[in-house]
Amino acid sequence: MGIKTTVKNVADWWINFQYGPAFKFIKLIPLTFIIPTVLFLILSLSGCLSSAPTIPSLYVVALTSSSNGTLSSTQVRLGYFGMCGVDDSDGTRSCLSAAGHYSPSSPTDIVTLTELLFPELVNNSNARGALPELQNMVLTGLDLQDQIFGKVLLTGAALFALGLVMMAPYKYMVKKPLAKLPLDTPLTKKQMFVRRACYSGVYGGLMIVFAACIGTTETAGALGHATAHIRGSSILMKEGVTLQVLQWMAFGFMFLFVLTMPVVLFVRRENPLDQFLSPEGLKEKAFGFAKEYAMDQAAGVKKPGMTKFFGRAKTREVPGDDRV
């Protein structure tokens, strides 16, 4: 079987498949990537917001004391919006939303937040001497949450959600009208706005989420390395591997959706009056050049040297045709 026959069979199969009933189900497969993307983004953003069994384990950085004293078993776990106080000696965990509710520059807020995160430790008379160091850990966590680990991931998730929301008007304002119009019909201004909003939201969210994953991974790793090797550091930092894995998995599924999104937004022309859009018309368009070239060869038409690169000759001359 020759190359031309193989190409023709593949093109015939693709055209028939594109206009067949199975293509409607194939277009739904990319939508399955949305569910794990949204789930992993929600888990990443909800780290340290609740005392639920798994939420305190989702943290960007965990702060511990470098001394072997009273605070050796305590941790201040930091999320994007929440903060947890963990005491491994008795297994207590207290988590609450800290972003925007407490100011690092306010001593009263630091004292209040420390009492909420470690209520049993604060009420312990034997641990009163370690309270200044504990408040220093809480203050460092607020500074990192406010200055270092910003809301980049939330911005990317919001843009991606906006792009998904715009897919509904894209279907009813762009896909359905275009399916009943000729191929060269231009988009209206409203259709162009909806199309650009959909693609811009999805692609913009993907790029910002990627930047958030890179920034969080590099920053958390740098802080952990620096505090472990700097002499005299009173606070040790440990990066949260679980949250980073969730972020990268969310980006991976989002990337798969972006790659397959053109299949979901594909506009199948179904105008019965336009013969060019029928399967026969598409086949004729795809192989028109090959047919004309074969006719020229059968007729013995001689072309200039470069016409085979730029198209066939405009006129076909048959040998033996007498001209006056």
Beta strands, then each sheet from edge to edge (+ up, - down):
strand 1: 61-65
strand 2: 74-78
strand 3: 82-87
strand 4: 92-97
strand 5: 235-239
sheet 1: 4+ 3- 2+ 1- 5+
end
